[in-house]
């Protein structure tokens, strides 16, 4: 009989195993236009000091909790409170699984095998599943989401390198406050002026094409995409609650 084992330290899952399936550090992410907050990688243009994240455009109070609530279930909670008015791209709970013992993934009734596409298969859904080579199932479910009336919940399934990556994600809803249309590479980032970006965003076919284009198209696509941002006013909060159940 398969058993779930986890190492949780300082409210963060460090590692875990269920049968032959291994999983690696889980965490959170949050971005404004210039800063990237993470607890599993290197933050960019963001400093964590005195339990407050200082981003380029403002300060955030972020609370993240991880708990194994039963022999087969892990619960994750994220709260992001704005201490200043701030434009945000997203807020994320992130789960990562080794691909070797996983046969395929399911999201929005679609089945995908791992082909290292690096596509963000992003849907306004509440559940993602991974099916193991031994028939075991991992179900990641979005139990609750609070977007402060300005962000909507999504989930994505991504096959990158040796991992399956699952995000529960809050993204700006229309009408958005700002659109960042950019082309990025390892040397520089070029941004279209805000007025032009907003004009293009009003044209439905262009909006549909450019909305997070690189994420949706995968690694073969140039780093060109339109990224919406919405204001979170000082005192407002975003929240996510996710469970991961192993069968």
N, C-alpha and C positions, 0 to 999 in steps of 0.2 A: 504493500500500500504506500502510495506517494505521501510525503510529508513536506509541509511548507516550513522552511527555516529562513530566518531573517536576522540581519544585524542592523539594528536601528540605534543611532547615536545622535544626541543633540537634535532630536526631532527630524532626523534625515535618514532615509534608508540608504545604507552603505552598500549592502549586497544581499542576495537572497538566492534560494534554490527551491524548485518544486520538481521532484523527479529528476529528469535530465535537463530541465530548463533552468538556466541561470539568468539572473538579472542584476543590473549594475546600478550605480548611484541614481536615485530619483531626486527630483527637486522642483524648482520653480524658475520661471523666467518672466521678465517684464521689461518693456522698452518704451522710451520716448523717441524723439526723432534722432537724437545723437547718442543716447546712453542705452546700455544693455545690462540688465541685472540678472545674475545667475548665481546659484550656490554649488553647481557641479562643474563649472568651467571658469574661465577668467572673465570677470566683468569688464565692460568697456565704458570708459568715461563715467563710471559710477563708483562711489566710495561708501562703504558701510562703516558708520561711526556712531557709537552710543545708541545702537539698535535702530538707527535711522539710515535709510539709503538716500544719498545725495546724488541726484541725477543732474544732467545739464540744465533741464528746464524746471526743476523743483525737487521737493523732498517727499519721500514716501515712508510710511510705517508699514512694514510687511511682517505678517505673522504666518508661519508655516508649521503644520503639525502632521506627524506620521505616527500611526498606531496600528499594531496588529490586534484587531478587535475580536478575532476568533481563530481557531486553528487553521482556517483556510481563507481568511479575509484580512486585507490591509486597507485602512482608511487614511485618506489624505485630505487636508483642509488648507486653503489659502485665503488670506485676507490682505487686501492692498488698500491702505487708507492714504488719501492725499493730504499732506500737511500744507501744501501750497496749490494754487490752481496750476494744472499741468496737462499738457497734451500727451496722450498715451496711444501707442500702437496696439498693445495687447497685455494680457495677463495670463499666465500659463501654469498648469501642473504638468510635469514631464515624467514619463516612465520609459525605461529603456530595458530591452530584453535581448540576450544573445540569440542569434538567428539559428544556430546549429541544430537545436532540437525542436524547432518550430516548423511545421509543414506549410502553413499558410495563415493569412489574416483575413478578417471579415469586418467590413464597415459599410453601413447603409445598404445591407443586403448584397454587397459586392465582395467577391473573393479575390484575393491577390496573393501571388507567390513572391518570394524575395528575389529580385533581379538587380539590386543595387541601383535602382532608378533615381533615388533621392527625391521622389515625388511626394509632396505633401497632399495626401488624399484627404481633402478637407470637406466635411459635411456638417450641416446643422443637425446632428444626431446626438444621442445620449449613450451610445454603447459601441465598443470596439471589442472584438474577440481575436485571440490567437489560439490556433489549434496545434498541439504538439504532435511529434512523430509517433508518440505512444498513445495518441487519442485523447490525452488530457486537454482541458480547455481553460484558458485564462480569459475572464470577462472583466473589462474595465468599463465602469459605468459612471456617468456624470449624474450624481444624486441631487445636486443643487447648484444653482448659479444665480448670482446677483450682479447685474451689469449696471446698476444705478440708473437705469432707464436709457443709457447711452451705448451699451455694449451688449452683444448677443453671444450666446454660447455655441461653440463648435467643437468637434473633435477631429483629429486627423490620425492617419496611419501612414507611416513613412518607412521605407526600406533603404537604409543607408549603411554602406560598408558591411560590417559583421553584425549589425543590429536591426531590430525592429524598434521604432520609436513611436510612442503614442502620446499625444497632447490633448488635454482638455483645455480649451482656449476661449477667452473672451475677446471679441473683435468689435471695432466700432460699427454701429448701425447708422443707416441713413436717417436724416441728412447729416453727413460728416462735417466736422469743423475744419479739417485741413486734409489735403491730398499731397503726399510726397511721391512724385514721379521721378524715379532715379535709374541710373545705370551705374552699377558698382562692379569693381574688380579689385584685385589685390593691391593695385597701385593707387587708385583714386576712386572717388564717387562723384558723378556728375548729376546735378539735380535740375529739373525743369523749374522755371519760376512759378511761384504759387498761383498766380493768376492764370497762367497757361494750363497748369495742372487741373485747376478747378474747371476751366472751360472744357477741357477734354473729358473730364469726369461726368459732365452733363450730357455727353453723347453716349447713349446706351451701348451701342456695339463696341465702342472704344473702351468704355468702362468695363464691360464684360471681359474683353480681351486682356486688358492690362492689370486688372485686380489680382494682385499677388501672382503674377504670371510666372516668374521664376520658380516659386514654390510649387505651383500646380504642374508645371511642365517638366521639372526635374533637372538633373545635372547637365543635360545637353543644351539647355536653354541659356542664353546670355543672362546676366544678372540685371534684367530690365523688368521693372514692375511698378505698379501704383500701390502705395501703402496708405490707407486712410488713417487718420488720427482724430480722436475726440477728446474734448476737455473733461477732466475729472476735477471738480471744484474742491477747494480746501474743505476738509471734513467729510467728503463723500468717500465711499468704499466700494471696492469690487470684491466679490467672493466666489470661491469654487469649492465644491466638496465632491470627492471621487472615491469610489471603492474599487478594489481589485480583488476578484474572487477566483480561487483556484479549484477546479473540479477534476 
